[in-house]
Amino acid sequence: MALQQRYLLKVLECLVFDLLMLQKSCDGSSGIAGEMAIRLTEGEWMDNYFVFQDIVSLRLNIRNDNDFDLYVRMGLTGGTDNTQLVYTEPIIIPAFTSWDEQEFQLDNLYYTRLFGDTPIPLVFDDISEITFFHNTSLSYFGETVNGDLKISVIGIGAILSSNENSINNL
């Protein structure tokens, strides 16, 4: 099944069943239990995000029930040397915000390379890990905090030409 169709089906599944796709409850301790990060390393989330040139972003809904603002970043690992990229400017979700649709662009201008030498566009061609995390600083890791990171509907943003103006053509 084509990448676009898989993501579209996942989005429709979430809309129909009102699913909370990803959640991480952090206890503030050192280590993985306290780090506010959700790592996706398997299955349908790993792929070549430029196999279709009209995919321009990953869209998701984020909820912040915490008493602090979330600084949500997306990290990508890929390439032959596991290059790590981080979305340079965080998406800020104010404290006590209901579901809020956000978008991470898939364009090398939005990313900072923190580790490795693979050119940014080539990392997009071979993603082995996607991480969503809270960190006020430019880092590949989530901050150690006491709180929750909640993400619902994950989908793609795509550019449709005038000949592809219906959902049936994705």
Secondary structure, 3 states (H helix, E strand, C coil): CCHHHHHHHHHHHHHHHCCCCEEEEEECCCCCCCECEEEECCHHHCCCCCCCCCEEEEEEEEEECCCCCEEEEEEEEECCCCEEEEECCCEEECCCEEEEEEEEECCHHHEEEEECCCCHHHHHCCEEEEEEEECCCCCCCCCECEEEEEEEEEEEEECCCCCCCCHHHC
